[in-house]
């Protein structure tokens, strides 16, 4: 009988540790329209907690300059949804295709998720 309780306690502890939130984005890459240098665009990444425990987004870091990021704060319950909103612009003279990247850090099982925005940037007053 004692063995049963020890085994049951071990199984319960193992199952409790494996229960976590899972951060699942509807897409991890958004292809944006053409952006003119100096203009600002906004894109939104939507996610769902598909796990069985609440999760919290701790931070979102932009790996490129010229980006402002907002995200859902607080605990996202299982089945709950949230978003990461990105305002971005191209302030340099860089033209052409560009990929802007972000990292979402959370308490979910997948602790870090990479997000990307791909866009074509062109000069405000192109010279030909």
C-alpha positions as CSV (number, residue, x, y, z in Angstrom):
1,X,0.0,0.0,0.0
2,X,2.9,2.3,0.8
3,X,4.4,1.7,-2.6
4,X,1.1,2.7,-4.3
5,X,1.0,6.1,-2.5
6,X,4.7,6.7,-3.4
7,X,4.0,5.8,-7.0
8,X,0.8,7.8,-7.2
9,X,2.6,10.8,-5.7
10,X,5.4,10.5,-8.3
11,X,2.9,10.3,-11.2
12,X,1.0,13.3,-9.9
13,X,4.2,15.4,-9.5
14,X,5.3,14.4,-13.0
15,X,2.0,15.3,-14.6
16,X,1.9,18.6,-12.7
17,X,5.3,19.6,-14.0
18,X,4.4,18.8,-17.6
19,X,1.3,21.0,-17.5
20,X,2.2,24.3,-19.1
21,X,0.9,27.0,-21.3
22,X,1.7,26.8,-25.0
23,X,2.0,30.0,-27.1
24,X,0.7,29.4,-30.6
25,X,0.7,32.2,-33.1
26,X,-1.7,32.2,-36.1
27,X,1.4,33.1,-38.2
28,X,5.0,33.9,-37.3
29,X,5.7,35.8,-40.5
30,X,3.7,38.7,-41.9
31,X,4.4,40.0,-45.4
32,X,3.7,43.7,-45.4
33,X,2.9,46.2,-48.2
34,X,5.6,48.5,-49.6
35,X,6.8,51.0,-47.0
36,X,8.1,54.5,-47.9
37,X,11.1,55.7,-45.9
38,X,9.8,57.8,-43.0
39,X,6.3,56.3,-43.0
40,X,5.1,54.0,-40.1
41,X,3.2,50.8,-40.6
42,X,1.4,48.6,-38.0
43,X,1.1,44.8,-38.0
44,X,-0.6,42.6,-35.4
45,X,0.4,39.0,-34.5
46,X,-2.5,37.1,-32.9
47,X,-1.9,34.1,-30.5
48,X,-3.7,31.6,-28.4
49,X,-2.7,29.7,-25.3
50,X,-3.2,26.1,-26.4
51,X,-1.8,24.7,-23.2
52,X,-3.5,23.7,-20.0
53,X,-2.0,26.3,-17.7
54,X,-2.0,30.1,-17.8
55,X,1.0,31.9,-19.5
56,X,2.4,35.4,-19.3
57,X,4.4,37.2,-21.9
58,X,7.4,38.5,-20.1
59,X,9.0,40.7,-22.9
60,X,9.1,41.2,-26.6
61,X,12.4,42.5,-28.1
62,X,12.8,44.0,-31.5
63,X,16.0,42.9,-33.2
64,X,15.8,46.0,-35.6
65,X,15.8,49.7,-34.9
66,X,12.7,51.8,-35.6
67,X,10.2,49.4,-33.9
68,X,7.8,49.9,-31.1
69,X,6.1,46.8,-29.7
70,X,3.0,46.4,-27.4
71,X,1.7,43.1,-26.2
72,X,-1.1,41.6,-24.1
73,X,-0.2,41.9,-20.4
74,X,-1.2,39.7,-17.5
75,X,-2.1,36.0,-17.4
76,X,-3.5,34.4,-20.6
77,X,-5.7,31.5,-19.5
78,X,-5.8,28.2,-21.4
79,X,-7.8,28.9,-24.6
80,X,-7.3,32.6,-24.1
81,X,-6.1,34.9,-26.9
82,X,-3.8,37.9,-27.1
83,X,-1.7,39.9,-29.5
84,X,1.6,41.5,-30.2
85,X,1.3,44.8,-32.0
86,X,4.3,46.2,-33.9
87,X,4.7,49.8,-35.2
88,X,7.7,50.0,-37.5
89,X,9.3,52.4,-39.9
90,X,12.4,52.7,-42.0
91,X,14.4,55.7,-41.0
92,X,17.6,54.9,-42.8
93,X,18.4,55.0,-46.4
94,X,18.0,51.2,-46.7
95,X,15.9,50.3,-49.7
96,X,14.7,47.0,-51.0
97,X,13.4,43.8,-49.4
98,X,14.0,43.7,-45.6
99,X,13.1,41.3,-42.8
100,X,12.3,42.7,-39.4
101,X,12.6,40.2,-36.5
102,X,11.3,40.0,-32.9
103,X,11.5,37.6,-30.1
104,X,8.6,36.9,-27.7
105,X,9.7,35.7,-24.3
106,X,7.0,34.0,-22.1
107,X,6.4,31.5,-19.3
108,X,5.0,29.1,-21.9
109,X,6.6,25.7,-22.7
110,X,8.0,27.3,-25.9
111,X,9.7,30.1,-23.9
112,X,11.0,32.1,-26.9
113,X,9.2,32.5,-30.2
114,X,10.6,34.4,-33.2
115,X,8.3,36.6,-35.3
116,X,9.1,38.3,-38.6
117,X,7.7,41.1,-40.8
118,X,8.9,41.1,-44.4
119,X,8.4,44.2,-46.5
120,X,9.8,46.2,-49.4
121,X,11.1,49.6,-48.5
122,X,11.5,52.4,-51.0
123,X,12.8,56.0,-50.8
124,X,10.3,58.8,-50.2
125,X,11.6,60.8,-53.2
126,X,13.3,58.2,-55.5
127,X,15.9,59.6,-57.9
128,X,16.2,57.8,-61.2
